[in-house]
């Protein structure tokens, strides 16, 4: 496989056509080597328009999201060089690496010990020094480093957890995929005041549920 041709095709045929037009994001995708964050057994899938399994079974937060979804979330979150970002679900460390190139500091929480170690090793090998992976349950943990300028969930949640929104600075934003199959939507939630938040739906998609985030109770007669 011609790696650089596959990377070019991913960017031009999958990502750009999915309304990812920010040149800084497109250029970053050419720089951060996605294949270096994929488990060896699945490296041939690095540039495919698919979720890449990170562990056997490959669901419930144990996947890399489709490249176009990762890129679109990054574009919509739009982290800046002076900002501190919290990621829920480190996975392979790839999204943390992308965020780290655009933000001042990234803290990525991962509930799975094996994946936390995998992500940390990948980031170290890639020379990313301003991203930290921490073994923690993002559905419960409230990092002492908050509040944050931006928070991203690298997987889906049924509803946006209030404890995460409370970790935002005023003017900060949360980006994630919200809902239940068959309908989920990526949203941006901006904290506009001490108790005020504005939600904007940005695109429809599907993503595995993040580990630790409870499902809503099912209606029963």
N, C-alpha and C positions, 0 to 999 in steps of 0.2 A: 504494500500500500504506500502510495506517495503521501506522506503525512501532511506536507504543506498544501498540496492540492486538496486533500480532504478537509483541511481547516478552512481554506478559501471557500470551498463549496458550502461548508456549514454556514459560514458567515453570510455569503451572498445568496444562497438558495433557501436556507431555513430562517435565518435570523433577520436579515434586512427585509425580507418579504413579510415579516410579522410586525411591521411598523417599528422596528428598532432602527432609528435613523440618526441617533446621536453618534457623531463620528468619534468622540472620545471613547464611547463604549465599544464600537466596532473595532477601533484600533487596539483597545485593551484585550479584546478576545483573540487578537492575532499574536499578542505578546505573552499572555499567561497560557501556558501549555496545558490544555485540558487533559491530554492523554497522560500527563504525569500524576494526575489525581484519581485516575480510574484504576480499580484493582486489576492486577495483571491478567486475570482470567477473562476480563471483559474489555480489555484494551481495544479490541477491534470495534467496539461499540462507541468509542469515545466521541465520534463526530456524527453519529446517527441521530435522527429525530426521534429518540426514544429515551425513556428513563433507564439509567444504568444501575443494575443491582450493586449494592455495596456489601451485602451479606447474602447468604443463601436464603431464598424466599423473597428478598428484595422489596418488601413492602413496609408499611407502617413507619415511614420516615427513613428507611434504610436504602434509599436510592438517591442518585443524582438526578435532579429534575432535567427535563428536556432542555437542550441548549437555548432554544428560543424563549422558553419560560424564564430561565435564569437571566438571560440578557434583558428581557423586557422588565423584569422586577428591578434589575440594577438601574436601567434607564429611568424608570418611574420614581424610584427612591432618590436618585440623583444626589448621592453623598458628596460633600465638599471637603476640601483639604483640611479645614479647621475642625471637622466634625468627628464626634465619637459615636460609633455605631455598635449596636447589639444585634447579634444574629442568634436566632433560636433554631438549633439543628445544624451542627457543623457538618455532619455527613463526611464527605471526603476532604473538606477544607477548601474546595474550589471556589465557592461563593465568597468565603472569607478572604481568599487571595484577591479576588476581583475587587471586593470592597476596600481592602487594604491599600490598593493602588490609588484609590480615589479619596479615601478618608484619612484622618490623622491617626486614629486607633480603632481597632475592631476587637470586640470581645465576643467569642462564639461559644454558646453553651451546647453541650452534647450529653444526652442521657445515657447513651450506650458507651460503656468503657472501651470496648475494642475500637469503635469508630472514633472516639475522642483521641485515642492514641494514634490511629491511622491518619486523622486529619492533622494532628500536631506534627507528625513526621513529614507529611507531605508539604506543609507550610515551611518547615525548617529546611527541607531539601530544596525548595523553590526560592529560598533566601528571603522569605517574607518575615520581616522583623517586627512589624507593628500590628500583628494579629495574634491573639492568645486564644487557645482552645481550653475550655474549662469543663470538667465532668460535673454536670449539674442538670437538674430537671427544670427546663425553662417554663413548665406549666406552674411551677411553685416557687422557684428561686427568684429572689429579687437582689441582683448584684449591688453591692455597696457602692460601686463605681457610678451609679446613676445620679442624676437623670441623663438620658442620652438624647443626642440630636436626631437619631434615626434608629429604627428597629425593623428588622426584616425576619419573617418566618420562612424558612426554607422547607416548606411543606404546608399542608393545609390544616386549618382549625375550623371547628363548627361555628364558633363565634369568636370575635376578637376579644381576648381576655382583658378585663379592665385593669388587672394588675400590671399588664404590659403597657397599656396606655398611660397609666399613672407614672411610668418610668420615663415618659417623654418630657423634654423641656417644652415650655410654651413656644410654639412655632415648629416643634419637632413633628416627625411623621412616622407612622407605622405602615409597612407594606407587607401584604401577605395574601394568601388564597383562602377564601372563607366560604363555607357552605357544606352541603352534603350532596353526594352523587344522586342524580346525574347532573346537578347544577351547582357549580362553584364559580366564584368570581374573584379575581384579583382586585384588591381595594387599596386605596391610600387613605389613612385616617390621620388628619392633622390636628394637633392640639392647639386650639385657638384661644384658650383661656384656662384659668385654673380648673374649671369643671366643664369646659366646653370643647367639643370635638366635632370636626366636620369630616364626613365620609364621602369619598368619590369612588364609584366603581369604574375600573379601567379596562378590563377584558375578561372574557369567559374562558375558563380552562378547567382542568381536573388535576389533582395532585394527591399523593398518599397522605394520610393523616399523620401528623407528628406524634411520636410516642409521648405518652404522658398526658395528652390533651383529651379530656373525657368527651365521649359522644353524648349528644343531647338525649334525654329520656324519650323512648318511643311511646307514642300515643296508644293507649289501650282502651277498649270499650269496657 
